Amino acid sequence: MKTPHKAAGQGVQLVTIGPEAAGQRLDNFLLRQLKGVPKSHVYRLLRKGEVRVNKGRAKPDRRLEEGDTVRLPPVARAEPTATPEVSPGLGAALAAAILFEDEDLLVLNKPAGLPVHAGSGVSLGVIEAMRSLRPNQPFLELAHRLDRDTSGCLILAKSRRALTDLHELLRDGGVDKRYLALVAGRWQGGARRVTEGLSRGGRQGEVRLVQVDEDGKAAESLFEPERRFATATLMAVKIGTGRTHQIRVHATHVGHPVAGDRRYGDFEFNREMKALGLKRLFLHAESLAFRLPTSGKVYRVKAPLDDELKAVLECL
């Protein structure tokens, strides 16, 4: 992307789109360009037509093309804050967590307890830390998300083209995503597909809870027992959609909440698992498999369970 230049005397910026921004949605482009401006205000600027593409109004989902000129109106921005420093311990942990990397993608085994991005009182997430650790990396973006308490495979895109490809694959179900979850109770029978829709409900602190809702967004989870124990079952879970808290809510809906789940789980079961050494949610994004349409590259990445989760299974 070329350097913005200001229109004389107006405080307006005219930005020419380069190859790295080509293919990006207009709203996502604006959120990056207008850092410090509230998200609601960015969408208000779009609705009012104050943001223009090639001198015309544009919708938030418009895909930008190389050579487009985007008009950014003068807006008040919050004072920039210093990027939090990445501690040596976190830097070493993230370096050790890299499962795979090439010129297009970087896949991490995200540690549990670390959010993928800053927000909701958290000043540093995976993406901010990785950008800080790689100041010379020209492009680095989250391709998808994992809950803060979930560990496992997390993809970062190193080019706009790879990011666009991944978003298309994720939207169309072209990524084979498999999880491991320890759930309460002894699972009866074999595989079971759960297709109840999901919607956002009330709040628990800073987090919006999710609930089963027949009029909610479509969601599909396939649960298959891997190992049965006296009071719990290790499940392999394949998801056809990626809704917020999907596996956790579906598991609770069928009577087998995920171990360590403080929002949707079973208090007594969680206490039993804590006595066995479980201090986190037992949900792990074990593997990803997909083919990037542009390059034709096939990716298959697997993230091993951490020592804490392995120890709980040994105790069981």
N, C-alpha and C positions, 0 to 999 in steps of 0.2 A: 504494500500500500504506500502511495506517495505521501509525502509530508503535507499536512493540511496547511492552507494559506488563508488568511483572514481577508474578508471583503472590506474594502476601505471604509473606515469610520462606522461600521455597523456591528462589529463584534461577531459577525457571521463567519462560520467556517465552511469552506467548500473542499470536500475530500474526494479525491479521485481513487477509485477502487483498483487495486492491483491484483495480481494472481493469487496472493495468499488469502484475500478476503472474498474472492469470487466464489459464488455458490452459497454463501452464508445468508441466512435470513436477515432482513433489515432490522428487526427488533433486537436480535442477538448482537448484531454489529453495533447498534446504538448503545446497548448496555455496556459494551466494552469501551466505546469511544467516550461516553459521557459518565465516566466513573465518578462517584460521589453524588450523582443525581438519583433521587428515588425512582424505583422502577415504575411506580404509578404515574409519576410526572413524565417519564419517557413515553409511555403509552398515550398520555394526554396530548403531548406534542404531536404524535402521529395522528390522533383523531382530529386535531384542529388543523392539520395540514401544514404545520410549521416546519416539518421535516419534508424535504423534497428530493426526489431522485430524477435527475435529468430535467429539472424545473417543473416536474409534475408531482401530484400527490401520489402516495404509495401506501399500500397496506403492510401491516407488520410482517406478514409471511412472504412478502416478495423476496425472491432470490436475487441477490446482487450479481452483476456481471462485470468482468474486467472492463475498465474504461468508463463505467458509470460515474456520474458526479453526484455526490450526496451533500445536500445543504443542511448544515447543523445550525440551529438558531442559537443565539446567545442565551445561556442558562446559568443560574447560580449553582455552584457546586460546593459540596462540603469540603472543608480543608483536608488536603491529603494527609494521611497518617503514615508513619514509617512502617515499612513491612517488618513484622516480627522476625527476629532472628531465629534461625533453625539451630537448635542445640546440637552439639556433637553427637549425643546419644540418638536423637531422632534422625539425624543425617545418616548415621551408620545403620540404623534400623531400616531406613528406606532403601539404602544401597543394597543391603542384604536381601531385601524383599523383592528385588527385580527378578522376575521369572523368565522374561524374554524381551529382547529389544532388536529392532532393525531400523531402517531409515524411515519407516512409516508409523510404527507403533511401539509402545512400551507397556508391558503388562506387569503389574505388581501383585504380590500377595499382601493385600492391605491388612495391616494389623487391626484387631478389634479395638474399639475405643477411640480410634482416630477418624474424624469426619473427613469426607472427601473434599470439602471446601469450607471456607470460613463462613460464619454467620451464626445467628441466635446466640450471641455472647461468646462465640469461639473465634479467636483472631487468626488462627492458622489451621489449615487443612492440608490434605495430601497435595492438591494442585498448587497451592501457594508455596508449600515447602519445596516441591520439585522445581518450580520456577526459580526459587531463590537459590537452590543448589546448582541449577544449570542456567546461569545468567546469559550465556551465549546461545542458548537454544532459541531459534527465531519463532517457533510455534510449538505450543504445548497446551492441550486442552483435554478435559475430561470427555470421554466418549459416552459414558453412562455413569450411574451412581450406585453406591451400596450404602445401606444404613450404617450409621456410625458404629453400632455394636456388632455388625457383621464383618467377618474376615473373608479373605479370598481374592479371587481374580478381579482386578480392576484395570480397565484399558485406558491409557492416555494416548491421544492421537498426536503425531508429530508433524502432520501436514493437514491443510484444509481439505484436500481431496480425500485423504483417509478418513477424516472426521465425517465428511458428508456421506461417504460409502457406509460407514458404520451406523450412522443414524438411519439410513435407508434400510439396512439389514435388520436393525433392532425394531424398526417400525413394522417391517413385513415378516417378522419371525424368522429371519435368516441366520440368527445366532443360536446355536445349541448351548443353553445355559443350564448347568446342573449344580445342585447344592447338596450339602449334607446337613441334616438337622436331627438332633436328638429330641424326641417328643415323649410326653408323659404317657404311661400306660403301655400295655402289650398290644400291639396292632394285630387285629384279626383279619385273616385273609391276605390277599395279594395286593396288587397295584390298585389304586383308586384315583380317578380323575375328579378334581373339584373345580366347578365352573361358576360358582356364585359371583355375581357382580360386586364391586366394592365402591364405597363412597366415603368421603371425609365426614366425620361426625364432630363430637365435642373436642375439648382440649384437655390435656393433662400437662400442666405447666406450660412450657413453650411449644409442645408438640401437639399437632392436630392428630387425633385418633382416627383410625379407619374402621369401617364396619361393613358387614355383609349387607347388601342392598340389591334387591332384584332389579331396581331401576338404575343401579350404579354402573360404573364403567366395567366392560367385559374383562374377566380375569380367568386364567386357566393354570392350574397347578396339578402335576401328576406326582402322586406320592407312591413310592415303592419301598417296602421294607428291606433293609440290608442285613441288620442283626437284631434279634429280639432278646431282651433281657427280662428279668422278673418284673420290673416296674417301669421300664422304658423301652423304646425302640429307636434304633438308628435308621433314619429314612434317607433314601436318595430322592431328591425332588427336582423335577424338570419343569421349568416355567415357560409357558408360551407367550406370556405378557410380562411386563415389568412394573406392575403397580406398586405404589408405596406400601410397605409392610405386608405385601401380598401373602407370602408363605406363612408368616406369623398369624395373620387373621384367618386364613383358610385352615391352618392346623388347629387353631382353637375352635373354629366352627364345627369341625368333625370330631371334636372331643379329645384331641391329642395336642395340647399346647406345647410350644417349643420350650425346652429347658432354659432357665435363666431369663425368660421373658418377663420383665417387670411391668409391661403395659397390658399384655393380653394373656399372660400366663397364669399358672396355678401356684398359689402362694406355698402350699404345703409341699408340692413336688419340687419347687425351686429351693425350699429349705433343705430337702433331702439331698438334692444335687450339690448344694453349697457345702454340705457336710462331706461330700466326696471330693471337694476341691474346685468346684465350678464357680468362678467369680464373674462370668460373662454370659452373654447369650450364646447358646450352642447352635449357631447357624453359620455355615461356611460355604462361600461360593467356590466349589471345588474345581470346576473346569469350564472352558469355553472352546467352542469349535465353530469356525466360519470361513468363508471364502470372500476376499475383497473383490468386488466386480471389476474395478478399474485395472488393478494389477494382476488379478487372477491368482494371487497368493492364497494358499490354504494355511490356516492357523489352527493349532490344537495345543492348548495350554492347560496345565493342571497345577493346582496349588495344594501342597501337603497340609494336613492338619497341624496346628501348633502343639507344643508339648502339653499344654494344659488340657486341651480337648482329648488328646491321646490318653493322658493319665486318668481322666474321668471314665473313659471306655474300659480301661484296664481294671479300674475299681469295680465297675459294674459286672 
